[in-house]
Amino acid sequence: MATVELDHPVEASELSFEQQQAGITRWVRDTLGAKVTSIVRQRRWRPVWRVFIEKDGVESSLLFKSTRPWPDHPYPLRHEYEVLKVLQDNGVLIPTLHGMCAEPEAIVMEWVRGGRDPGLVMEAEESRSVMTPDRWAASLKYMEALADIHRIPPEQFSGTELPFPQTPADIALNSVQRFYAMCLEQNVVDPLMEFCDLWLRRNVPQDLTHISFVTGDCGQFLSDGPEMTAIIDMEVGHLGDNHHDLACFRGRHPIENMGDLPALYRHYEKALGRPVDFHKIAYQTIVFMSVGYYAPLFALANRAPGGDWVESAVQVAMIGRRCLEALAEIIGIELEQFALPAPRVTPIEDMALQKLADEIRSIPTSPGFEDWQRGVIATIPEFLVNQQHYGAWAEAEDLNDAEALLGYRPVDLNAADRDLVAYIKAAGPEEDVALVRFLYRRMLRKCLVIAGGNKDHLVMVEMEPIL
């Protein structure tokens, strides 16, 4: 297996399309002695390319995985590569590693046959995720592999970016605290972010002693028929509580249909050889949903080219609401439900936004501007239509709720967020119930506006109970 180390890595976002292609072609030639015949950009959060190559008359494919155009998690690409090497050395079924490319900075691995259901909300909304009998058979094999991953001695990851947990709080929050610190460094002001951080630190399970490597975003694997062909995506892998990976299934399902979760947990429990703790899964659900909520907050304010802005907005609303539903189950409360009012009539704005979306969708595509990239941009004006119809209602209701909680009416939503963050930081645990209900109403309004009255929209999917 050929490997090469990174030397002065250059992020993909710093390079033009032509420079990206040239860098990939050069790496394949110099490292593998092969010729690139085609490069296809894949629809993912971060730049990912399928690279078709030919060597000695034999054709094959590679996968180049780069980093997002904005910082949205606290681990460098080198960390994921080092983690993958440890997993590969332990016989975990990951794509064979070939090294790292410096320009563009990317992990290079073999392209593995097999597929997976949509992992992005907007992609899943376009093509609903289903659990087939074959995918279920592969899912059971994945749970066995997950148990094997959790048995790897954590000391083997000492050469990665992973700090070794020392206390129950470290084990429970080893990763999410790093995400929270990133939010503070980037001056993110968000009431739900502050409440989740406060609640998680106050409610750490104190009997945590076992440390595992956890994937951090579990359930991602490729399958071909009933066979699992590869486990993928370890960019937020860390040392912590193995229940975190089980909680990931709750967070991803059914946007990405994971099947019968209790049956998956039972199969994992049998493979691991020790029981799972459903209260720890419930707690780690809040950890996982907090991470999922924090990461797209970065993207909303970032104007760098690339990425999927609407996906970020949808994830903030949906994940935030489902996080609060999981919290409500733990503390044992019912949450208020309500519907949208009649839409505000905005004919000129509607026509202008639809015209903009149509014009975007008619722009010619090219190898450097794929059809899916064009579609991602077109979703922005389409997203704004419902904001025109219901945004004023949501803003007024948010300010009404803030006034009821704070005792005065903030001048606008930005001021409300700043004042609410200060209020939450000073709040005691006796205010948890009121704050969960308050924050839930905010997130439910966001989801209702995005769905625009479509009750079947994936953004409205509720968190399934576990306790």
C-alpha positions, 0 to 999 in steps of 0.5 A: 500500500502506497502512503504519503505524508502531508506537506504544507496542506492546502484546504480545498476552499483555497483552490480553484476547481482547476487547481483542485483537479491538478493537485489530485492528478499530480498526487495520483501520478507521483504517489501511485504511478497511475493516470487520472481518467475522471474526477467527480465531485460528490454531494456531501457536506465537505469536498469529496471526489470520486477519482477514476484512475488507470494503471497498467491497463487496470481501471479503479477508483479512489476517494479523496476526502477534504475539509469543509470550507468553514471550521465546524468541528474541532478536529483537523483532517490529520486526526481523522486519518490517524484514527482510521489508521488505528481502526485499520490496524485493528481489522475494522472494515474501513476503505483501504488508506493510501495516504494524504494529499497536501493540495488539496488537503485530503485523505486518500482511500479506495473507493468501496462498492456499496451505497447508503441512504441519504444522510442530509435532511434536504436530500432525504426530503427529496428521496425518502430513506427506507430500510430494506431487508438487505440493508437491515441484514447489513445493519446487524453486521454493522452493530457487531463491528461497532462492538469490536470498535468499542473493545479497542483499547483506548490507549491505542489512540494516543497518537491522535488528537484525542485527550484521554478522559479522566473524570465522569464529566470528561468521559461524557462530554469529551467532544461536545465541550470542544464544540461548545468552546469553538462556538464561543471562539466564533462569538456564537450567541445562542440560548439553546446552545447555552442551555444544553451546555449548562444542563449537560454539565449539571447532569453528568452520570457519575458512575461513568468509568469505562472509556471507548473510542466512539465514532461520534456520528454513528451508523454511517456504513456502506452496504451492497445487498446484505453485506456491509462493505465499509464503515465510513466517516470518523471525522468527529471520533473521540474517546468517551462513553460507548452509549454515545454511538447508540444515541447517534442512531436515535438522532439520525432516525428516521431522517436516515431510516435506521430500522428497529432501534431496540432490535439494533441495541439488543444485537449490539448488546449481545455482540459486546457481551455486556448490557447497555444502559438506556438512561445513559443513551438518553443522556448521550442523545442530548450530547449528540443532538447538541453537537449536531446543533452547534456545528451548523450554527457556524455555517449559517454566519459563514459566507465562504463559497460552498457548503449547503446553507439551507441544510444548515438552517434546517438542521439547526431548527430540526435538531434543536427541536428534537433535542428538546423533545429528548430532554422533555422525556428525561425530565418528564414533561409534556410540550406544547403543540401549535400550528402556523397562522394564515400566511402573510400574502407576499405576491411580489416577493413570491414571484421574485424569489421563484424567478431567482430559483428558476434562473439558478436552476437554468444555469448551465452545469459543468464538471466544476459546477455539478447539477446538485451544486446548482440545486443547493444554491436554488434552495436558498430563494425557495427557503425564503418564500416561507420566511416571507409568509410566516417570518413576521409571525415567528419573530413576534411570538419569539419576542412575546415569549422572551418578554414573558420570561425576562420581564421586559421586551427586547428591541429585536431578536439579536438583543433577545438572544443576548439577554436570554443567554445571560438569563440562562447562565444565571438560571438554577435547575429549578428553571429547567422545565420553564426553559425547556418549554420556552426553547421548544416553542422557539424551535417548533416555530422555526420548523413550522415555518420551514415546513410551511404547513406540510405536516409530512416534511422531515423537519417535523419528525419527532424524536422517538422515546426511549425510556 
